[in-house]
Amino acid sequence: MDAQAVLGLAPDSRVAGSATRLAGSSGWQGTGRSAEALWGLCAGSGQNPYRVCVDLGDRASKCSCPSRKFPCKHALALQLRDAREPFPAGDPPDWVSEWLARRQKAARELDTSPEAVERRARAKEKTARNRAEAVRAGVAGLTDWLADVAGAGIAGLPARDSAWWHSIGARMVDAQAKGLASAIEDLRSVVAAGGPSWAHDAADRLGGLHLLARLADTPSDVVRRRLGFSVAEEEVRAGAAWADRWLPLLRLESDDGLVRTVRQWLWGREHGWVVAIRHAAGGARPVPALPHGIEVQGVVHPYPGSAPQRVAVGEVEPCASGPVPVPGSWREALAGLEPRLLGDPWLRLHPVGCGGVRLTADLGHVVDASGRGLPVRADLAVEQAAAVTGGEPFDVWGLWNGRDFRVGAVASPGGVPEVLG
């Protein structure tokens, strides 16, 4: 499991935050892993360290701390440390082996009668219903909050203090609607950043939240993902597999204070764009799913949703790189985004490319052969593009957010892409 999936096991936002901080502390010793479990000792307030272990089969955990939260912050922090850098393999201590043996014995003695199987199925359904009810209550609270914001006006948002923002975000986390909490944090970031277009961007975010609240009861995979319902990577890997040649062309790293994330947009020669996501916590930097800029041949496993779909990377091996086709104009490139926006209207980053473009003299725009251009984000990649192309026409790929274009790769017309940045 990656860091984001581990934090998804947290019973509430406070435990998630505490686990993230604890994962980066120096109070750990005796950590290790086997094929069945993780274990470690974590210094606590008492004389003896807490004994923490996690069953890798179902992520059940045991900790000697007195916390009533399950899983506790120590169990989550142990998994975050392993996700950042896998523990050394070894034989588990006796206290871990004994716990695993008790769990295995209980599993063997599990009642497999039809009545028991049906009972467990009903319990699972009840858990799912409780989660759905909690999210539904969170959406109702969000709807009231949006009405209050609309009544007070967008102009008052910059004056709101951190407690006001934290209150609604924590309410969404407690309602198990972490997607809504992330969307509110994005809105807060837009307001805090200011600038001439902050009100327009804030209105856009508020409209997206309103749309999501209106559609919350629909059975759409996209809506469920935006609300915060997740699919286990193990389940994804057991599903469909797309075999293709994949080229990781675009990359973006972000940090929300708890988790660092790296996203890679891969171009599949038969499947088009997909995105691979890796997370890390405890101050670590996530390792990209694939070596960036190196074409590979192999399989990826798609998550439910719309294009460009998130994927889990399976078995791959390097292969010879080749040219990547691009539209001949920005008009054609942006028109190609329509199906993606219809599939996921909350999508804000779009991988696009265009052939035969030039950078303007001030490096402020990238212009196609017809004279139409997109504003370019000023960063190292733009300066590298100017140096590599030397003023000649080139093919370009990057991320478009509706306001500016982030250059990610360039090529001589019809040539093999070169990743920048």
C-alpha positions as CSV (number, residue, x, y, z in Angstrom):
1,M,0.0,0.0,0.0
2,D,1.2,3.5,-0.7
3,A,1.1,6.3,1.9
4,Q,-2.2,7.7,0.8
5,A,-3.9,4.3,1.0
6,V,-2.4,3.8,4.5
7,L,-3.7,7.1,5.7
8,G,-7.1,6.1,4.2
9,L,-7.3,3.5,7.0
10,A,-7.1,6.2,9.7
11,P,-10.3,6.5,11.8
12,D,-10.2,10.3,11.7
13,S,-8.1,13.2,10.5
14,R,-6.4,13.7,13.9
15,V,-5.0,10.1,13.9
16,A,-3.9,10.6,10.3
17,G,-2.0,13.7,11.1
18,S,-0.4,12.2,14.2
19,A,0.7,9.1,12.3
20,T,2.3,11.2,9.6
21,R,4.4,13.1,12.2
22,L,5.2,10.0,14.1
23,A,6.4,8.2,10.9
24,G,9.2,10.8,10.7
25,S,10.3,10.6,14.3
26,S,13.5,9.0,15.7
27,G,11.7,7.0,18.3
28,W,11.5,3.8,16.4
29,Q,13.7,0.7,16.8
30,G,13.7,-3.0,15.9
31,T,11.6,-2.5,12.8
32,G,11.4,-5.3,10.3
33,R,9.2,-7.2,7.9
34,S,8.5,-10.7,6.6
35,A,6.1,-12.0,3.9
36,E,3.3,-11.9,6.5
37,A,3.9,-8.9,8.7
38,L,5.5,-5.6,9.7
39,W,6.7,-5.0,13.3
40,G,8.6,-2.4,15.3
41,L,9.0,-0.8,18.7
42,C,8.0,2.8,19.2
43,A,9.0,5.0,22.2
44,G,6.0,6.2,24.1
45,S,5.3,8.1,27.4
46,G,6.1,5.1,29.5
47,Q,9.4,3.3,30.3
48,N,8.8,0.5,27.8
49,P,8.3,1.1,24.1
50,Y,5.0,0.1,22.4
51,R,5.0,-3.1,20.5
52,V,3.4,-2.6,17.1
53,C,2.7,-5.2,14.4
54,V,0.6,-5.3,11.2
55,D,-0.6,-8.3,9.3
56,L,0.1,-7.7,5.6
57,G,-2.7,-10.0,4.6
58,D,-5.5,-7.8,5.6
59,R,-3.7,-4.9,7.3
60,A,-5.1,-5.8,10.7
61,S,-2.8,-4.4,13.5
62,K,-2.0,-4.8,17.1
63,C,-0.3,-2.3,19.4
64,S,0.4,-2.3,23.1
65,C,-0.5,1.4,23.4
66,P,-3.7,2.4,25.3
67,S,-5.4,4.1,22.4
68,R,-9.0,3.4,21.7
69,K,-8.7,4.4,18.1
70,F,-8.3,1.5,15.6
71,P,-5.9,1.4,13.9
72,C,-3.9,3.6,16.2
73,K,-1.3,6.2,15.1
74,H,1.5,3.8,15.8
75,A,0.2,1.1,13.5
76,L,-0.4,3.6,10.7
77,A,3.1,5.3,11.3
78,L,4.7,1.8,11.1
79,Q,3.1,1.2,7.7
80,L,4.0,4.7,6.5
81,R,7.7,4.2,7.3
82,D,7.6,0.9,5.4
83,A,5.9,2.5,2.4
84,R,8.6,5.2,2.4
85,E,11.5,2.7,2.5
86,P,10.8,-1.0,3.0
87,F,12.0,-2.5,6.2
88,P,14.8,-5.1,6.1
89,A,13.5,-8.6,5.8
90,G,13.9,-11.0,8.8
91,D,12.3,-13.4,11.2
92,P,9.6,-11.9,13.3
93,P,10.1,-11.6,17.1
94,D,8.2,-14.2,19.3
95,W,5.5,-11.7,20.2
96,V,4.7,-11.1,16.5
97,S,4.8,-14.8,15.7
98,E,2.5,-15.6,18.5
99,W,0.0,-12.9,17.4
100,L,0.1,-14.2,13.8
101,A,-0.4,-17.8,15.0
102,R,-3.5,-16.8,17.0
103,R,-4.9,-15.0,14.0
104,Q,-4.2,-18.0,11.7
105,K,-5.8,-20.3,14.2
106,A,-8.9,-18.2,14.4
107,A,-9.0,-18.1,10.6
108,R,-8.9,-21.9,10.4
109,E,-11.6,-22.2,13.0
110,L,-13.7,-19.6,11.1
111,D,-17.2,-20.9,10.7
112,T,-17.7,-21.6,7.0
113,S,-21.3,-22.7,7.2
114,P,-23.7,-21.0,4.8
115,E,-25.3,-19.1,7.8
116,A,-21.9,-17.8,8.9
117,V,-20.9,-16.7,5.4
118,E,-24.2,-14.9,5.0
119,R,-23.8,-13.3,8.4
120,R,-20.3,-11.9,7.4
121,A,-21.7,-10.7,4.1
122,R,-24.5,-8.8,5.9
123,A,-21.9,-7.3,8.3
124,K,-19.9,-6.1,5.3
125,E,-23.0,-4.7,3.6
126,K,-23.8,-2.9,6.9
127,T,-20.4,-1.3,7.0
128,A,-20.8,-0.1,3.5
129,R,-24.2,1.3,4.3
130,N,-22.9,3.1,7.3
131,R,-20.1,4.6,5.2
132,A,-22.6,5.7,2.6
133,E,-24.8,7.3,5.3
134,A,-21.9,9.1,6.8
135,V,-20.9,10.5,3.4
136,R,-24.5,11.4,2.7
137,A,-24.6,13.4,6.0
138,G,-21.3,15.1,5.1
139,V,-22.7,16.1,1.7
140,A,-25.8,17.6,3.4
141,G,-23.5,19.6,5.7
142,L,-21.5,20.7,2.7
143,T,-24.7,21.8,0.9
144,D,-25.6,24.0,3.9
145,W,-22.1,25.4,4.0
146,L,-22.1,26.3,0.3
147,A,-25.5,28.1,0.8
148,D,-23.9,30.1,3.7
149,V,-20.9,31.0,1.5
150,A,-23.2,32.0,-1.3
151,G,-25.3,34.2,1.0
152,A,-22.2,35.9,2.5
153,G,-20.5,36.3,-0.9
154,I,-17.2,35.2,-2.3
155,A,-15.6,38.6,-1.4
156,G,-15.7,37.6,2.3
157,L,-13.6,34.4,1.9
158,P,-10.2,36.0,2.4
159,A,-11.2,37.3,5.8
160,R,-12.2,33.9,7.1
161,D,-9.7,32.5,9.7
162,S,-8.1,29.1,9.8
163,A,-10.5,27.7,12.3
164,W,-13.5,28.4,10.0
165,W,-11.8,26.5,7.2
166,H,-10.6,23.7,9.5
167,S,-14.1,23.2,10.8
168,I,-15.7,22.3,7.5
169,G,-12.6,20.3,6.3
170,A,-12.6,18.2,9.5
171,R,-16.3,17.7,9.2
172,M,-15.8,16.1,5.8
173,V,-13.0,13.9,7.0
174,D,-15.1,12.7,10.0
175,A,-17.9,12.0,7.5
176,Q,-15.4,9.8,5.6
177,A,-15.7,12.1,2.5
178,K,-12.0,12.8,2.2
179,G,-12.4,13.8,-1.4
180,L,-14.6,16.7,-0.3
181,A,-12.1,17.7,2.4
182,S,-9.4,17.8,-0.3
183,A,-11.6,20.0,-2.6
184,I,-12.2,22.4,0.3
185,E,-8.5,22.6,1.0
186,D,-8.0,23.4,-2.7
187,L,-10.5,26.2,-2.5
188,R,-8.7,27.5,0.6
189,S,-5.4,27.5,-1.2
190,V,-6.9,29.5,-4.1
191,V,-8.2,32.1,-1.7
192,A,-5.0,32.3,0.2
193,A,-2.9,32.6,-2.9
194,G,-4.8,35.8,-4.0
195,G,-3.9,37.4,-7.3
196,P,-6.1,39.1,-9.9
197,S,-8.1,35.9,-10.7
198,W,-8.6,34.5,-7.3
199,A,-12.4,35.3,-7.2
200,H,-12.9,33.6,-10.6
201,D,-10.9,30.6,-9.5
202,A,-12.8,30.4,-6.2
203,A,-16.1,30.6,-8.0
204,D,-15.0,27.8,-10.2
205,R,-14.1,25.6,-7.2
206,L,-17.3,26.4,-5.4
207,G,-19.3,25.5,-8.6
208,G,-17.4,22.1,-8.7
209,L,-18.3,21.4,-5.1
210,H,-21.9,22.3,-5.7
211,L,-22.1,20.0,-8.7
212,L,-20.4,17.2,-6.7
213,A,-23.0,17.6,-3.9
214,R,-25.8,17.5,-6.4
215,L,-24.5,14.2,-8.0
216,A,-23.4,12.6,-4.8
217,D,-26.1,9.9,-4.9
218,T,-25.4,8.8,-8.4
219,P,-23.6,5.4,-8.9
220,S,-20.8,7.0,-11.1
221,D,-17.3,5.7,-10.5
222,V,-16.0,9.2,-11.1
223,V,-18.4,10.8,-8.5
224,R,-17.5,8.1,-5.9
225,R,-13.8,8.7,-6.4
226,R,-14.3,12.5,-6.1
227,L,-16.2,11.9,-2.8
228,G,-13.3,9.9,-1.5
229,F,-14.4,6.3,-2.0
230,S,-11.3,4.3,-3.0
231,V,-10.5,1.0,-4.6
232,A,-7.7,-1.2,-3.1
233,E,-4.7,-1.6,-5.4
234,E,-4.8,-5.3,-4.8
235,E,-8.3,-5.4,-6.3
236,V,-7.2,-3.3,-9.3
237,R,-4.2,-5.6,-10.0
238,A,-6.6,-8.6,-9.9
239,G,-8.7,-6.9,-12.7
240,A,-8.1,-5.8,-16.2
241,A,-4.6,-5.5,-17.6
242,W,-3.6,-3.2,-20.5
243,A,-0.6,-4.4,-22.5
244,D,1.1,-1.6,-24.4
245,R,4.3,0.4,-24.9
246,W,4.2,3.2,-22.3
247,L,6.3,6.4,-22.2
248,P,6.2,8.5,-19.0
249,L,6.3,12.0,-20.5
250,L,4.9,14.4,-17.9
251,R,5.4,14.6,-14.2
252,L,4.1,16.8,-11.3
253,E,5.0,16.7,-7.6
254,S,2.8,18.1,-4.8
255,D,2.8,18.3,-1.0
256,D,-0.4,18.9,1.0
257,G,1.5,19.0,4.4
258,L,0.7,15.4,5.2
259,V,1.5,13.4,2.0
260,R,3.8,14.1,-0.9
261,T,2.5,12.9,-4.2
262,V,4.1,12.4,-7.6
263,R,1.9,12.0,-10.7
264,Q,3.2,10.6,-14.0
265,W,1.2,10.8,-17.2
266,L,2.1,7.9,-19.4
267,W,1.4,7.8,-23.1
268,G,0.3,4.4,-24.3
269,R,0.7,3.8,-28.0
270,E,-2.7,2.0,-28.1
271,H,-4.4,3.3,-25.0
272,G,-3.4,7.0,-25.0
273,W,-2.9,8.9,-21.7
274,V,-3.1,7.3,-18.3
275,V,-1.7,8.5,-14.9
276,A,0.3,6.6,-12.3
277,I,0.3,8.1,-8.8
278,R,2.7,7.4,-5.9
279,H,2.5,8.8,-2.4
280,A,4.9,9.1,0.6
281,A,4.6,10.5,4.1
282,G,6.9,11.3,7.0
283,G,8.9,13.8,5.0
284,A,10.0,11.2,2.4
285,R,9.8,11.9,-1.4
286,P,7.8,9.4,-3.4
287,V,9.5,7.3,-6.0
288,P,7.8,7.5,-9.4
289,A,6.1,4.4,-10.7
290,L,8.4,4.3,-13.8
291,P,11.8,5.8,-14.7
292,H,10.8,9.1,-16.2
293,G,11.3,9.6,-19.9
294,I,12.1,6.0,-20.6
295,E,9.7,4.0,-22.8
296,V,8.7,0.6,-21.5
297,Q,6.7,-2.4,-22.7
298,G,4.4,-4.1,-20.3
299,V,1.1,-4.0,-18.5
300,V,-0.8,-1.5,-16.4
301,H,-4.0,-2.1,-14.5
302,P,-6.7,0.6,-14.7
303,Y,-8.7,1.9,-11.8
304,P,-12.4,2.6,-12.3
305,G,-13.1,6.0,-13.7
306,S,-12.8,8.0,-16.9
307,A,-9.9,8.9,-19.1
308,P,-7.1,9.6,-18.4
309,Q,-7.5,6.7,-16.0
310,R,-5.3,6.1,-13.0
311,V,-3.3,2.9,-13.3
312,A,-1.3,0.5,-11.2
313,V,1.9,-0.4,-13.0
314,G,2.6,-4.1,-13.4
315,E,5.5,-6.0,-15.0
316,V,7.4,-3.8,-17.5
317,E,10.8,-3.7,-19.2
318,P,12.6,-1.0,-21.2
319,C,12.2,-0.9,-25.0
320,A,13.3,1.4,-27.8
321,S,11.7,4.8,-27.8
322,G,9.9,6.2,-30.8
323,P,8.1,9.3,-31.9
324,V,4.8,10.3,-30.3
325,P,2.0,11.6,-32.5
326,V,0.6,15.1,-31.7
327,P,-2.2,17.3,-33.1
328,G,-1.2,19.9,-35.6
329,S,-2.7,22.9,-33.8
330,W,-3.8,24.0,-30.3
331,R,-7.4,24.2,-31.5
332,E,-7.3,20.5,-32.3
333,A,-5.5,19.7,-29.1
334,L,-7.9,21.5,-26.8
335,A,-10.9,20.2,-28.7
336,G,-9.7,16.7,-27.9
337,L,-10.2,17.5,-24.2
338,E,-14.0,17.5,-24.5
339,P,-14.6,13.8,-23.9
340,R,-12.4,13.9,-20.8
341,L,-14.2,16.9,-19.3
342,L,-17.6,15.3,-20.1
343,G,-16.4,12.1,-18.3
344,D,-14.9,14.1,-15.3
345,P,-15.9,17.7,-15.1
346,W,-13.7,18.2,-12.0
347,L,-10.5,17.3,-13.9
348,R,-8.2,20.4,-13.8
349,L,-4.9,19.1,-15.2
350,H,-4.9,17.9,-18.8
351,P,-2.0,16.3,-20.7
352,V,-1.9,17.8,-24.2
353,G,0.6,18.1,-27.1
354,C,1.0,20.1,-30.2
355,G,3.3,19.9,-33.2
356,G,5.3,22.5,-35.0
357,V,5.2,25.2,-32.3
358,R,7.5,28.1,-31.4
359,L,8.2,30.0,-28.2
360,T,7.7,33.7,-28.4
361,A,10.7,35.9,-27.8
362,D,9.7,36.6,-24.2
363,L,9.1,32.9,-23.6
364,G,5.6,33.8,-22.5
365,H,3.6,31.8,-25.1
366,V,4.0,28.7,-27.2
367,V,2.5,29.4,-30.6
368,D,1.4,26.9,-33.3
369,A,1.7,27.2,-37.1
370,S,-1.6,29.1,-37.4
371,G,-0.5,31.8,-34.9
372,R,-2.6,30.6,-32.0
373,G,-0.8,30.3,-28.7
374,L,-1.1,29.3,-25.1
375,P,0.4,31.2,-22.1
376,V,3.4,29.2,-20.7
377,R,4.3,28.8,-17.1
378,A,7.7,30.4,-16.5
379,D,10.0,27.7,-15.1
380,L,13.2,25.9,-15.8
381,A,11.5,23.6,-18.4
382,V,10.6,26.6,-20.6
383,E,14.2,27.9,-20.5
384,Q,15.5,24.4,-21.4
385,A,13.0,24.2,-24.2
386,A,14.3,27.5,-25.6
387,A,17.9,26.2,-25.3
388,V,17.2,22.8,-26.9
389,T,15.1,24.0,-29.8
390,G,17.2,27.1,-30.6
391,G,14.2,29.1,-32.1
392,E,13.2,26.3,-34.6
393,P,9.8,24.7,-34.7
394,F,9.3,21.8,-32.3
395,D,6.7,19.4,-30.9
396,V,5.7,19.9,-27.3
397,W,3.8,18.1,-24.6
398,G,2.7,19.5,-21.2
399,L,0.0,20.0,-18.7
400,W,-2.8,22.5,-19.3
401,N,-4.8,23.8,-16.4
402,G,-7.1,26.2,-18.2
403,R,-4.8,29.2,-17.6
404,D,-1.2,28.2,-18.4
405,F,0.7,25.5,-20.0
406,R,3.4,23.6,-18.1
407,V,6.1,22.3,-20.5
408,G,7.1,18.7,-19.9
409,A,8.8,17.4,-23.0
410,V,9.9,18.5,-26.5
411,A,11.0,16.9,-29.7
412,S,12.2,18.0,-33.2
413,P,9.1,17.7,-35.5
414,G,8.3,14.0,-35.7
415,G,11.2,13.1,-33.4
416,V,11.6,11.2,-30.2
417,P,10.5,13.2,-27.1
418,E,13.0,14.6,-24.6
419,V,11.8,15.1,-21.1
420,L,12.6,18.5,-19.5
421,G,12.6,20.0,-16.1
